[in-house]
């Protein structure tokens, strides 16, 4: 990146005290706090939508986001030549959530509940937030893709080690998906999903530790580029999966749910929906899709190693979910 132009600072009305150049962005110690300034390839519509989302959250009592600075033009971005710049509030003393830190993890679940409480009523104009697909549709599509991958695996003149491993384990994964579909059909999911769409319930849709910035007194939620109107239980399921797959699982699942429910009580009957989401073998299906559908180039050893890692993790993950007895 080139040196940050004074034109950018002036356009956002930022009076700088100190500018630190980082990889891909600048940190500006400004009079109103720490500001992260960078160029972006996001479209203006996407930036405006995220700005509307963050301002809605702040107005509803959830200010813990990387809110945009608005330029003198009133927009949350500026154009300098062919470059689009954005400036965002950067919380001081906050770091990527460590999933081995019990305090950080429990706080993330508690703050997720507060976020969900504030993230309602945002659908429709003037914020045309995308609508998510329903879980039955997603599950059915994933099962179809898994079956198609199985056909592709057997087509070649010679099976690779990956093909052999996939063919061996795909049937049990398909059974698990079918179980998730059947379990979901026995719940009131469609009613809750329809209500979520009608009420404009927002999901963050990127529950990763790098998007949850932790300090001892707050957790900031950043990057709303994948946000959509959906049943907010999807965020909760995603954060549980992330924790269970990226940590030593020292915190029981029920403790995570208790932390969430301390700020956002779960409606009656939704734990069965949560269970259907949690047992779905997302990692296996994603790996199969990447290999058989997207035609990525993989080194044979690296590919098989990743398959084995997914299978090993699946066993540990299933045990973790089973103990909770949802």
Backbone bond lengths (Angstrom), bond angles and torsions (degrees), N, CA, C in turn:
res aa  C-N    CA-C-N  psi(-1)  N-CA   C-N-CA  omega(-1)  CA-C   N-CA-C  phi
1 X - - - 1.465 - - 1.519 110.00 -
2 X 1.312 114.86 146.51 1.451 120.18 176.02 1.528 109.64 -77.75
3 X 1.317 115.72 171.86 1.457 120.21 176.33 1.528 109.06 -61.75
4 X 1.333 115.90 139.98 1.466 119.87 -178.18 1.528 110.30 -66.14
5 X 1.314 114.61 123.83 1.458 120.26 -177.05 1.524 111.80 -74.03
6 X 1.328 117.73 138.58 1.465 120.91 174.02 1.524 112.16 -58.18
7 X 1.332 116.53 -23.17 1.465 121.25 178.80 1.533 110.36 -61.60
8 X 1.335 115.87 -38.55 1.463 121.00 -179.57 1.522 110.04 -66.56
9 X 1.332 116.15 -47.64 1.461 120.43 -179.98 1.521 110.96 -60.86
10 X 1.305 116.17 -43.50 1.458 120.32 -179.00 1.522 111.57 -65.47
11 X 1.333 116.78 -38.28 1.460 120.69 -179.18 1.524 111.45 -62.76
12 X 1.339 116.31 -34.12 1.463 120.50 179.30 1.533 112.18 -92.93
13 X 1.317 116.59 0.11 1.455 120.29 179.57 1.518 113.02 66.74
14 X 1.339 116.56 33.99 1.458 121.78 -177.10 1.517 110.56 -100.81
15 X 1.313 115.63 124.29 1.460 121.75 175.63 1.519 107.67 -97.36
16 X 1.318 116.66 111.67 1.464 120.53 -172.48 1.526 112.32 -88.03
17 X 1.325 114.54 142.21 1.459 121.03 171.67 1.522 110.24 -102.77
18 X 1.328 114.56 -36.79 1.449 120.04 -179.29 1.522 108.14 -156.33
19 X 1.322 117.24 139.27 1.455 122.20 179.46 1.518 108.94 -121.20
20 X 1.340 115.19 124.16 1.450 121.13 179.67 1.521 108.81 -114.03
21 X 1.310 115.67 125.68 1.457 120.43 -179.24 1.525 110.00 -88.52
22 X 1.341 115.28 122.60 1.448 121.11 177.53 1.529 108.49 -114.09
23 X 1.322 116.20 177.05 1.452 119.85 179.55 1.523 109.91 -71.51
24 X 1.298 116.81 106.92 1.458 121.64 176.32 1.512 116.06 91.23
25 X 1.339 117.62 -4.43 1.460 119.38 -179.85 1.522 110.37 -161.28
26 X 1.336 115.52 174.06 1.462 122.61 176.01 1.519 109.17 -119.54
27 X 1.314 116.27 142.98 1.453 122.14 171.21 1.519 107.49 -108.14
28 X 1.315 115.24 120.86 1.457 121.02 -176.76 1.523 109.04 -111.78
29 X 1.306 116.34 120.17 1.465 121.53 175.41 1.523 106.38 -84.17
30 X 1.316 115.61 95.65 1.465 121.63 -173.01 1.520 111.03 -104.35
31 X 1.309 114.83 171.52 1.461 120.44 -177.81 1.529 111.38 -61.53
32 X 1.341 117.71 -33.33 1.457 121.30 -178.00 1.526 113.53 -93.17
33 X 1.325 117.38 4.07 1.459 120.66 179.63 1.521 111.55 130.34
34 X 1.320 115.19 -171.97 1.454 120.96 -179.00 1.528 109.57 -82.00
35 X 1.329 116.06 133.83 1.465 121.61 -176.54 1.527 109.67 -125.43
36 X 1.313 116.07 133.71 1.456 121.98 174.85 1.525 108.04 -101.36
37 X 1.326 117.23 120.92 1.462 122.29 -178.81 1.529 108.92 -119.80
38 X 1.332 115.46 131.66 1.462 118.84 179.33 1.520 110.07 -157.29
39 X 1.319 115.18 163.25 1.455 120.14 172.90 1.527 108.10 -82.89
40 X 1.322 116.09 159.15 1.456 120.13 -179.44 1.521 110.27 -144.96
41 X 1.321 115.21 152.28 1.465 119.85 175.62 1.532 110.64 -100.90
42 X 1.328 116.54 3.42 1.461 119.80 177.98 1.520 110.26 -65.76
43 X 1.313 115.48 146.10 1.454 120.79 177.66 1.528 110.48 -70.96
44 X 1.313 116.21 156.09 1.461 120.83 -179.09 1.522 111.05 -58.04
45 X 1.346 116.85 -38.70 1.465 120.67 -179.44 1.524 111.03 -62.01
46 X 1.334 117.10 -39.67 1.459 121.39 -179.14 1.525 110.94 -68.44
47 X 1.316 117.10 -39.01 1.466 120.97 178.35 1.526 109.85 -65.96
48 X 1.324 115.67 -45.57 1.474 119.67 179.52 1.520 111.73 -60.20
49 X 1.334 116.58 -40.76 1.456 120.54 -179.48 1.526 111.09 -64.24
50 X 1.335 116.79 -44.55 1.467 119.49 178.73 1.526 111.00 -64.42
51 X 1.309 115.88 -35.51 1.467 120.06 177.43 1.524 110.51 -62.93
52 X 1.338 116.46 -45.00 1.471 121.17 178.44 1.524 110.46 -60.82
53 X 1.334 116.73 -42.62 1.464 121.12 179.44 1.520 111.13 -60.52
54 X 1.304 116.98 -47.38 1.466 121.03 -176.67 1.523 111.73 -67.73
55 X 1.319 116.86 -36.55 1.457 119.35 177.91 1.530 110.71 -70.71
56 X 1.318 116.72 -35.48 1.475 120.39 175.22 1.527 109.88 -61.80
57 X 1.313 117.18 -45.98 1.464 121.48 -179.76 1.525 110.74 -60.40
58 X 1.324 116.48 -44.47 1.468 120.67 179.90 1.529 110.79 -61.59
59 X 1.334 115.91 -41.93 1.463 120.32 -179.56 1.521 112.05 -66.58
60 X 1.344 116.14 -26.14 1.466 121.16 -179.55 1.524 112.47 -95.30
61 X 1.336 116.82 12.26 1.457 119.90 174.41 1.509 116.00 94.36
62 X 1.343 117.13 16.93 1.461 120.24 176.61 1.532 108.69 -125.55
63 X 1.334 118.01 84.93 1.461 121.17 -177.53 1.524 113.73 -86.75
64 X 1.323 117.73 2.34 1.464 121.17 -172.14 1.528 112.25 -85.08
65 X 1.324 115.35 63.03 1.460 122.16 175.19 1.524 108.52 -136.15
66 X 1.308 116.47 166.60 1.463 121.42 176.50 1.535 108.45 -84.86
67 X 1.320 115.31 73.91 1.463 121.07 -175.63 1.528 111.00 -62.54
68 X 1.323 114.65 148.19 1.463 120.95 179.66 1.528 110.88 -78.73
69 X 1.320 115.12 145.06 1.460 121.00 164.46 1.521 106.39 -83.17
70 X 1.293 116.76 135.54 1.461 119.15 176.18 1.523 109.98 -92.02
71 X 1.312 114.93 142.08 1.457 120.49 178.98 1.524 109.93 -77.09
72 X 1.299 116.12 173.06 1.460 121.01 179.31 1.523 111.83 -62.10
73 X 1.343 115.74 -20.33 1.468 120.83 177.74 1.527 111.62 -78.82
74 X 1.348 116.11 -9.85 1.457 120.46 -177.30 1.512 113.80 92.81
75 X 1.335 117.47 -4.66 1.455 121.75 -179.27 1.530 110.87 -93.92
76 X 1.348 118.49 152.43 1.469 120.79 178.29 1.526 112.84 -84.26
77 X 1.305 116.93 29.30 1.461 122.15 178.42 1.522 108.26 -162.18
78 X 1.318 116.29 165.90 1.460 121.06 172.98 1.518 108.50 -136.87
79 X 1.304 115.84 157.66 1.455 121.55 175.46 1.522 108.35 -111.11
80 X 1.309 116.26 125.97 1.463 122.06 174.48 1.520 106.35 -124.67
81 X 1.319 116.10 105.23 1.456 119.80 -173.03 1.519 108.78 65.47
82 X 1.324 116.52 -124.02 1.458 121.33 178.43 1.519 112.26 -98.04
83 X 1.309 117.55 2.99 1.454 122.00 -176.70 1.535 112.08 -97.71
84 X 1.334 115.27 140.42 1.464 121.84 174.01 1.520 108.06 -104.84
85 X 1.329 116.69 124.18 1.465 121.79 179.89 1.525 109.96 -110.53
86 X 1.341 115.11 143.21 1.459 121.45 170.72 1.523 108.16 -128.09
87 X 1.326 114.61 152.92 1.464 121.40 176.93 1.518 107.55 -128.05
88 X 1.331 116.78 126.86 1.460 121.48 -176.21 1.524 111.01 -126.35
89 X 1.331 114.33 147.69 1.458 120.39 173.79 1.522 108.91 -63.91
90 X 1.322 118.06 128.87 1.456 123.24 178.29 1.531 109.21 -114.12
91 X 1.323 118.05 111.63 1.470 119.38 -177.63 1.526 111.65 -64.49
92 X 1.311 116.04 138.09 1.468 120.57 179.28 1.528 110.08 -78.86
93 X 1.317 115.27 143.86 1.459 120.17 173.83 1.506 115.39 67.62
94 X 1.323 117.72 20.43 1.462 121.99 178.32 1.526 109.20 -110.03
95 X 1.311 115.43 139.44 1.450 120.63 -177.72 1.529 109.95 -134.16
96 X 1.324 115.45 160.07 1.456 121.46 177.71 1.525 110.14 -49.91
97 X 1.313 116.51 132.56 1.458 121.08 -177.76 1.520 111.46 -61.33
98 X 1.319 115.20 127.31 1.466 122.32 177.16 1.521 107.94 -89.27
99 X 1.318 117.35 115.21 1.457 120.98 -175.55 1.528 113.27 -73.22
100 X 1.329 117.45 -3.00 1.465 120.43 172.75 1.530 111.10 -98.23
101 X 1.314 116.02 -1.94 1.462 121.48 178.71 1.528 108.49 -94.99
102 X 1.332 116.85 109.07 1.464 121.03 -173.90 1.525 111.78 -60.03
103 X 1.326 117.40 -42.78 1.458 120.77 179.46 1.524 110.48 -60.92
104 X 1.328 116.82 -45.02 1.461 121.03 -178.38 1.522 111.65 -64.11
105 X 1.329 116.60 -40.74 1.464 120.77 -177.81 1.526 110.71 -68.47
106 X 1.315 116.98 -49.24 1.465 119.79 -179.27 1.525 111.08 -63.36
107 X 1.323 116.65 -36.01 1.467 119.66 177.42 1.524 110.43 -66.90
108 X 1.335 117.62 -37.89 1.463 120.55 178.55 1.525 110.63 -60.83
109 X 1.330 117.27 -42.09 1.470 120.09 178.87 1.527 111.20 -68.28
110 X 1.323 116.33 -38.72 1.461 119.95 178.11 1.532 110.58 -64.56
111 X 1.338 116.46 -43.21 1.464 120.57 179.80 1.525 111.56 -70.49
112 X 1.327 116.95 -28.83 1.461 119.32 175.97 1.526 109.94 -62.41
113 X 1.335 115.90 -39.90 1.459 119.26 176.19 1.518 111.94 -61.39
114 X 1.337 116.40 -42.66 1.473 120.20 179.01 1.526 110.64 -65.90
115 X 1.320 115.90 -39.05 1.461 119.87 176.86 1.522 110.96 -61.03
116 X 1.320 116.51 -47.03 1.469 120.11 -179.86 1.525 111.98 -62.71
117 X 1.310 117.02 -35.75 1.458 120.26 178.87 1.534 110.58 -62.55
118 X 1.333 115.71 -39.96 1.469 120.77 -179.19 1.523 112.55 -80.55
119 X 1.344 116.37 -25.81 1.468 120.48 -171.77 1.518 112.53 -88.45
120 X 1.313 116.11 49.13 1.460 121.10 177.74 1.525 109.97 -121.93
121 X 1.298 115.29 154.37 1.454 119.40 175.82 1.509 114.43 75.53
122 X 1.346 116.41 27.09 1.460 118.26 -176.34 1.515 113.09 -107.89
123 X 1.321 118.44 -4.56 1.456 120.35 -178.13 1.519 112.88 -71.64
124 X 1.328 115.49 162.25 1.467 120.68 176.97 1.516 113.07 76.80
125 X 1.308 117.66 -167.96 1.460 122.36 -178.44 1.527 110.60 -73.54
126 X 1.342 119.28 144.97 1.466 124.69 2.60 1.519 113.31 -89.26
127 X 1.331 118.46 20.07 1.460 120.64 -179.60 1.532 109.84 -123.34
128 X 1.320 117.48 86.46 1.466 119.94 -177.88 1.527 111.21 -74.69
129 X 1.327 116.10 72.59 1.456 121.06 -179.05 1.523 108.96 -70.27
130 X 1.334 118.48 137.48 1.469 120.78 179.41 1.525 111.93 -58.28
131 X 1.330 115.96 148.48 1.454 121.59 176.88 1.527 109.39 -97.40
132 X 1.319 117.05 134.53 1.457 121.37 179.21 1.521 110.62 -77.30
133 X 1.321 116.25 158.54 1.459 120.89 172.20 1.521 109.10 -77.22
134 X 1.320 117.05 156.13 1.458 120.28 179.11 1.522 109.87 -75.33
135 X 1.326 116.44 153.36 1.465 120.62 -179.81 1.530 112.84 -61.24
136 X 1.346 119.94 -41.73 1.473 118.11 177.40 1.529 112.24 -56.84
137 X 1.328 116.91 -40.35 1.462 120.40 177.97 1.528 111.05 -65.70
138 X 1.332 116.15 -42.71 1.463 120.77 -179.49 1.533 110.08 -64.79
139 X 1.328 116.07 -47.08 1.469 119.96 -179.57 1.532 111.28 -60.47
140 X 1.317 116.57 -45.91 1.466 120.80 -179.41 1.529 110.75 -62.59
141 X 1.327 116.43 -41.45 1.465 120.12 179.42 1.525 111.28 -64.97
142 X 1.342 116.26 -41.90 1.463 120.25 179.97 1.532 111.02 -65.86
143 X 1.322 117.22 -38.49 1.459 120.55 177.77 1.525 110.44 -64.10
144 X 1.326 117.05 -41.47 1.457 121.65 177.99 1.526 110.85 -62.43
145 X 1.334 116.44 -42.64 1.467 120.35 179.28 1.520 111.46 -66.19
146 X 1.341 116.60 -36.45 1.457 119.89 178.16 1.529 110.72 -65.59
147 X 1.331 116.47 -42.41 1.459 120.39 177.96 1.528 111.26 -64.63
148 X 1.329 116.52 -37.65 1.458 120.53 178.12 1.516 110.61 -66.40
149 X 1.329 116.35 -39.06 1.465 120.42 177.62 1.518 110.42 -62.13
150 X 1.349 116.66 -37.53 1.458 120.32 177.56 1.521 112.03 -60.93
151 X 1.327 116.88 -39.51 1.463 120.83 177.78 1.526 110.78 -66.05
152 X 1.334 116.02 -41.12 1.456 119.96 179.30 1.519 111.41 -65.01
153 X 1.331 116.81 -37.21 1.464 121.03 -178.15 1.518 111.62 -62.00
154 X 1.333 116.84 -30.20 1.466 120.71 -176.37 1.523 113.14 -93.10
155 X 1.330 117.69 -4.40 1.464 120.55 -174.48 1.529 113.43 -77.28
156 X 1.309 116.45 -33.27 1.460 120.00 -173.46 1.515 112.36 -65.48
157 X 1.341 116.34 156.87 1.466 120.28 178.38 1.526 112.67 -68.49
158 X 1.323 115.60 -21.31 1.466 119.93 -178.75 1.519 109.30 -142.98
159 X 1.326 116.09 128.99 1.462 120.31 -179.65 1.525 110.36 -81.00
160 X 1.327 115.78 132.99 1.467 120.24 173.53 1.525 108.95 -80.69
161 X 1.325 116.82 169.07 1.464 120.15 176.32 1.527 110.92 -60.78
162 X 1.341 115.05 -34.29 1.468 119.36 177.72 1.521 109.78 -65.59
163 X 1.345 116.49 -44.44 1.459 120.45 178.87 1.529 110.91 -57.94
164 X 1.326 116.20 -43.82 1.466 120.87 -178.83 1.527 110.39 -62.17
165 X 1.348 115.65 -46.17 1.470 119.77 -179.97 1.526 110.78 -64.16
166 X 1.329 116.26 -41.23 1.464 120.07 179.97 1.527 110.76 -64.01
167 X 1.325 117.29 -47.36 1.461 121.26 -178.76 1.524 110.82 -61.84
168 X 1.320 116.73 -35.37 1.461 120.96 -179.69 1.525 112.07 -67.17
169 X 1.339 116.85 -41.21 1.467 120.22 -171.59 1.530 113.85 -100.56
170 X 1.317 118.42 -15.85 1.464 120.80 -177.35 1.528 113.16 -59.45
171 X 1.340 120.28 -41.01 1.475 119.10 -179.68 1.527 113.39 -58.92
172 X 1.337 117.93 -42.77 1.470 119.53 179.52 1.517 111.00 -67.37
173 X 1.333 116.94 -34.67 1.463 120.48 177.59 1.527 110.12 -67.86
174 X 1.329 116.43 -38.53 1.467 120.19 177.66 1.526 110.45 -64.94
175 X 1.326 117.42 -37.13 1.461 120.78 176.74 1.525 111.30 -64.00
176 X 1.330 115.60 -39.87 1.461 119.97 178.17 1.524 110.69 -63.99
177 X 1.332 116.66 -41.87 1.466 120.51 178.05 1.523 110.15 -62.72
178 X 1.333 116.67 -43.80 1.461 120.31 179.03 1.520 110.55 -62.32
179 X 1.338 116.60 -37.21 1.461 120.86 177.02 1.524 110.50 -64.37
180 X 1.337 116.69 -42.23 1.467 120.96 178.08 1.527 110.82 -61.96
181 X 1.339 116.27 -41.10 1.463 121.00 179.11 1.528 110.44 -63.31
182 X 1.329 116.62 -45.43 1.462 120.56 -179.17 1.527 111.76 -66.73
183 X 1.328 116.09 -41.61 1.463 119.73 178.81 1.522 111.33 -63.18
184 X 1.330 115.25 -39.93 1.457 119.89 -179.56 1.519 111.36 -66.32
185 X 1.332 116.34 -36.64 1.473 120.63 -178.49 1.526 111.80 -66.80
186 X 1.337 116.51 -19.86 1.464 120.18 -179.55 1.523 112.81 -89.34
187 X 1.323 117.00 3.41 1.468 121.57 -179.79 1.527 110.40 -106.88
188 X 1.329 115.71 -179.88 1.467 120.70 176.15 1.527 110.34 -96.88
189 X 1.346 115.43 34.05 1.470 119.99 -176.01 1.526 112.66 -55.31
190 X 1.331 118.04 -49.35 1.468 119.66 -173.94 1.522 111.75 -62.02
191 X 1.311 117.65 -35.30 1.459 120.29 176.96 1.528 110.35 -65.11
192 X 1.331 116.16 -45.32 1.467 120.36 179.88 1.520 111.06 -66.87
193 X 1.331 116.68 -38.44 1.465 120.71 179.24 1.529 110.41 -64.77
194 X 1.322 116.37 -43.80 1.467 120.59 178.66 1.527 110.68 -62.32
195 X 1.329 116.49 -41.59 1.471 120.58 177.81 1.523 110.94 -62.80
196 X 1.340 116.55 -39.80 1.468 120.70 179.79 1.524 110.96 -63.09
197 X 1.324 116.22 -40.68 1.467 120.50 178.01 1.520 110.09 -65.83
198 X 1.330 116.61 -45.49 1.459 121.64 -178.66 1.526 111.78 -63.25
199 X 1.327 116.44 -40.34 1.466 121.69 -176.52 1.527 113.11 -85.06
200 X 1.329 117.47 -7.57 1.456 120.06 -179.74 1.515 112.87 69.04
201 X 1.328 116.70 48.77 1.464 121.17 179.29 1.526 109.66 -82.87
202 X 1.310 115.74 122.50 1.463 121.01 -173.23 1.518 111.96 -92.75
203 X 1.334 115.90 136.34 1.468 123.27 170.17 1.526 108.76 -110.22
204 X 1.315 116.15 140.82 1.462 121.03 177.46 1.519 110.70 -70.41
205 X 1.331 116.47 -44.98 1.471 124.21 174.49 1.523 115.17 70.98
206 X 1.316 118.20 17.93 1.471 120.30 174.44 1.524 108.38 -148.62
207 X 1.334 115.59 62.91 1.458 121.47 -175.73 1.530 110.91 -79.11
208 X 1.327 114.48 76.75 1.462 121.54 178.46 1.524 108.82 -119.47
209 X 1.322 115.57 152.06 1.456 118.84 -176.51 1.526 112.97 -61.20
210 X 1.344 117.68 -29.28 1.458 120.10 178.53 1.530 112.50 -71.45
211 X 1.327 117.21 -15.33 1.463 120.89 177.42 1.520 113.00 -98.71
212 X 1.335 116.08 2.65 1.458 122.21 179.08 1.521 107.21 -121.76
213 X 1.325 116.34 100.37 1.461 121.51 -175.17 1.526 109.70 -92.99
214 X 1.331 115.57 119.70 1.463 122.35 -169.59 1.518 113.15 -104.58
215 X 1.330 115.24 140.95 1.457 122.89 161.58 1.521 105.50 -139.05
216 X 1.312 118.30 175.65 1.464 120.67 -174.57 1.525 113.85 -64.87
217 X 1.343 117.67 -17.58 1.469 118.70 -176.76 1.526 114.70 -120.61
218 X 1.326 118.70 -2.60 1.467 119.31 179.57 1.525 110.51 -163.52
219 X 1.316 114.52 158.31 1.462 122.00 173.14 1.518 107.70 -126.72
220 X 1.320 115.96 121.14 1.462 121.39 179.37 1.528 109.86 -90.18
221 X 1.332 115.94 138.86 1.458 122.36 175.81 1.529 107.58 -102.03
222 X 1.320 116.57 123.30 1.459 120.16 -179.36 1.528 110.10 -125.02
223 X 1.317 115.73 167.65 1.462 124.63 177.99 1.525 112.28 62.80
224 X 1.314 115.78 88.82 1.461 122.18 179.37 1.526 111.38 -103.00
225 X 1.329 117.28 26.07 1.459 120.81 -175.37 1.530 113.15 -67.94
226 X 1.339 117.28 -20.48 1.466 120.42 -179.42 1.532 112.41 -109.10
227 X 1.303 117.18 11.21 1.465 121.05 -177.16 1.527 110.90 -60.87
228 X 1.338 115.06 144.91 1.463 120.60 179.75 1.521 109.22 -154.02
229 X 1.317 115.48 159.47 1.459 120.93 174.47 1.524 107.69 -79.76
230 X 1.315 115.68 123.35 1.461 120.06 -174.68 1.521 109.03 -164.10
231 X 1.312 116.60 173.06 1.452 121.40 171.42 1.532 107.15 -67.39
232 X 1.313 116.67 121.07 1.455 119.98 -171.68 1.519 113.84 -66.48
233 X 1.316 116.19 -12.87 1.457 120.96 174.28 1.531 111.27 -57.77
234 X 1.335 116.59 -23.96 1.465 120.51 179.79 1.523 111.49 -64.17
235 X 1.331 117.59 -38.98 1.458 120.78 175.24 1.518 111.24 -62.71
236 X 1.319 115.99 -43.88 1.460 120.99 -178.95 1.524 110.24 -62.04
237 X 1.328 117.03 -45.91 1.461 121.12 178.57 1.525 110.81 -61.64
238 X 1.323 116.60 -41.13 1.466 120.74 -178.86 1.526 111.64 -65.01
239 X 1.334 116.66 -40.24 1.462 119.27 -179.66 1.531 110.36 -70.37
240 X 1.320 117.77 -36.74 1.461 120.80 175.69 1.528 109.97 -61.70
241 X 1.326 116.90 -46.91 1.469 120.12 179.31 1.520 111.07 -60.83
242 X 1.319 115.95 -42.79 1.460 119.46 -179.64 1.525 110.81 -60.40
243 X 1.330 115.50 -45.02 1.455 119.86 179.49 1.530 110.72 -63.96
244 X 1.328 116.41 -46.90 1.459 120.75 -175.97 1.524 112.95 -66.58
245 X 1.328 117.43 -27.90 1.456 121.07 -177.03 1.530 113.47 -95.73
246 X 1.341 117.21 -14.14 1.468 119.57 -175.42 1.522 113.54 -118.89
247 X 1.333 117.63 10.15 1.458 119.75 -176.31 1.527 109.74 -138.42
248 X 1.317 115.60 179.26 1.466 120.26 177.65 1.524 112.12 -83.27
249 X 1.325 117.10 2.35 1.473 123.40 176.29 1.529 112.45 60.64
250 X 1.302 117.09 39.74 1.465 120.33 -178.29 1.530 112.73 -74.69
251 X 1.331 116.84 -19.29 1.464 120.75 -179.75 1.519 108.95 -98.94
252 X 1.326 118.75 120.13 1.473 120.44 178.99 1.528 111.10 -59.35
253 X 1.304 115.71 147.92 1.462 121.41 -178.74 1.521 111.71 -57.00
254 X 1.319 117.16 -40.59 1.465 119.34 -178.76 1.526 112.14 -63.52
255 X 1.329 117.70 -28.94 1.463 120.76 176.50 1.531 110.27 -69.85
256 X 1.326 116.23 -36.48 1.468 119.88 176.92 1.530 109.90 -64.28
257 X 1.318 115.84 -42.68 1.466 120.06 179.44 1.521 111.31 -66.16
258 X 1.332 116.47 -37.24 1.467 119.61 177.90 1.526 110.89 -63.42
259 X 1.329 116.92 -39.27 1.469 120.81 178.74 1.525 110.03 -63.42
260 X 1.329 116.68 -43.75 1.467 120.72 178.55 1.524 110.41 -63.12
261 X 1.331 115.99 -46.21 1.465 119.92 -175.97 1.524 113.17 -72.05
262 X 1.320 118.26 -11.85 1.461 119.90 175.37 1.520 111.15 -67.05
263 X 1.347 117.23 -19.62 1.463 120.84 177.84 1.525 112.98 -122.33
264 X 1.343 117.06 -16.95 1.469 120.64 -177.52 1.525 109.09 -147.66
265 X 1.342 117.56 88.73 1.465 120.67 -179.03 1.528 111.58 -58.86
266 X 1.316 115.87 138.64 1.457 120.90 178.44 1.533 109.95 -81.64
267 X 1.324 117.73 135.26 1.473 120.03 177.01 1.526 111.05 -62.32
268 X 1.299 115.94 156.57 1.456 121.29 179.14 1.527 110.62 -60.58
269 X 1.325 115.96 134.33 1.455 121.05 174.40 1.511 116.21 90.35
270 X 1.329 118.69 -6.67 1.468 118.99 -174.48 1.526 113.12 -81.09
271 X 1.312 117.94 -13.32 1.467 118.77 -179.57 1.528 111.07 -65.52
272 X 1.310 117.14 -29.30 1.468 120.00 175.99 1.525 110.32 -67.11
273 X 1.330 116.51 -36.38 1.477 120.80 175.97 1.517 109.51 -67.06
274 X 1.326 115.90 -43.76 1.464 120.74 178.42 1.523 110.38 -59.24
275 X 1.325 117.15 -42.27 1.459 121.08 -179.83 1.525 110.93 -61.77
276 X 1.317 117.21 -41.73 1.471 120.77 178.58 1.520 110.81 -61.59
277 X 1.309 116.94 -39.82 1.462 120.43 178.04 1.523 111.74 -67.63
278 X 1.322 115.98 -38.69 1.457 120.23 -175.05 1.525 112.95 -73.89
279 X 1.326 118.47 -33.35 1.458 119.14 -177.99 1.529 111.79 -80.33
280 X 1.324 117.91 -15.07 1.461 120.76 -179.94 1.530 109.07 -61.38
281 X 1.341 119.24 128.54 1.476 122.56 -176.37 1.529 112.80 -80.76
282 X 1.321 115.64 67.60 1.467 120.20 -174.80 1.525 112.97 -57.94
283 X 1.340 117.84 -43.00 1.464 120.47 -174.49 1.528 111.33 -64.25
284 X 1.328 117.41 -42.29 1.464 121.34 179.40 1.523 110.79 -64.84
285 X 1.324 116.26 -45.52 1.468 120.50 -179.55 1.525 110.80 -63.80
286 X 1.325 116.36 -40.69 1.464 119.90 179.67 1.520 111.19 -63.64
287 X 1.328 117.19 -43.13 1.461 120.76 179.44 1.518 110.97 -63.11
288 X 1.324 116.79 -43.42 1.462 120.27 178.73 1.523 111.07 -62.53
289 X 1.326 115.69 -42.23 1.466 120.03 179.43 1.521 111.50 -63.03
290 X 1.331 116.25 -42.52 1.465 120.32 179.75 1.524 111.29 -61.99
291 X 1.312 116.41 -37.01 1.465 119.34 -176.78 1.521 112.88 -81.68
292 X 1.326 116.49 -49.29 1.461 119.73 -172.78 1.524 114.64 -87.54
293 X 1.313 117.39 -26.97 1.466 119.56 -176.90 1.516 113.39 -100.17
294 X 1.319 116.43 -41.68 1.460 119.72 -174.04 1.524 113.19 -91.33
295 X 1.339 116.26 -4.87 1.467 120.98 174.42 1.523 112.63 54.34
296 X 1.322 116.73 41.65 1.455 118.75 178.26 1.526 110.49 -71.88
297 X 1.315 115.05 153.80 1.454 120.27 176.72 1.522 108.92 -87.75
298 X 1.324 116.67 121.19 1.451 121.41 -179.38 1.528 108.67 -125.11
299 X 1.317 116.44 147.59 1.453 120.23 169.39 1.522 106.92 -79.96
300 X 1.331 118.68 137.05 1.472 120.81 -175.36 1.524 113.97 -52.40
301 X 1.326 117.31 -46.62 1.460 120.26 -178.57 1.525 111.58 -65.89
302 X 1.325 116.32 -42.54 1.454 120.83 -179.94 1.514 111.55 -64.52
303 X 1.325 116.42 -37.96 1.462 121.64 -179.12 1.522 111.34 -66.44
304 X 1.322 116.64 -48.12 1.458 120.38 -179.35 1.523 110.56 -66.93
305 X 1.322 116.31 -36.63 1.464 120.48 178.07 1.519 110.45 -61.80
306 X 1.324 116.69 -40.41 1.449 120.04 179.33 1.522 111.01 -67.70
307 X 1.324 117.67 -39.88 1.454 121.51 176.60 1.527 110.60 -60.29
308 X 1.331 117.27 -45.62 1.461 121.00 179.74 1.521 111.26 -63.63
309 X 1.329 116.07 -37.85 1.470 119.69 178.74 1.527 110.60 -65.17
310 X 1.315 116.92 -40.78 1.465 121.44 178.81 1.525 110.33 -63.79
311 X 1.326 116.99 -42.62 1.463 121.19 -179.10 1.524 111.55 -67.08
312 X 1.332 116.82 -41.89 1.465 120.37 177.86 1.518 111.29 -63.38
313 X 1.332 115.66 -43.32 1.453 120.51 -179.41 1.527 110.81 -66.54
314 X 1.330 116.59 -34.74 1.459 120.38 -179.66 1.528 111.08 -59.97
315 X 1.319 117.59 -40.63 1.458 120.95 179.54 1.528 110.71 -63.83
316 X 1.329 116.01 -47.63 1.463 120.36 179.76 1.517 111.17 -63.58
317 X 1.313 116.10 -39.97 1.461 121.89 -179.55 1.528 110.86 -65.34
318 X 1.323 117.08 -44.52 1.467 120.86 179.93 1.519 111.08 -60.94
319 X 1.331 117.37 -39.74 1.464 121.26 178.07 1.525 110.96 -63.91
320 X 1.333 116.38 -40.48 1.456 121.54 -179.60 1.528 110.61 -63.52
321 X 1.316 117.18 -43.49 1.457 121.49 179.59 1.525 111.01 -68.78
322 X 1.333 116.55 -40.08 1.468 120.80 -176.23 1.528 111.82 -63.29
323 X 1.335 116.43 -37.97 1.474 120.30 -177.74 1.533 111.26 -61.72
324 X 1.332 116.76 -31.59 1.476 120.99 -177.36 1.519 111.75 -68.08
325 X 1.337 117.24 -25.47 1.475 121.22 178.45 1.521 111.49 52.78
326 X 1.321 116.35 56.67 1.478 121.06 -176.97 1.520 112.02 -65.92
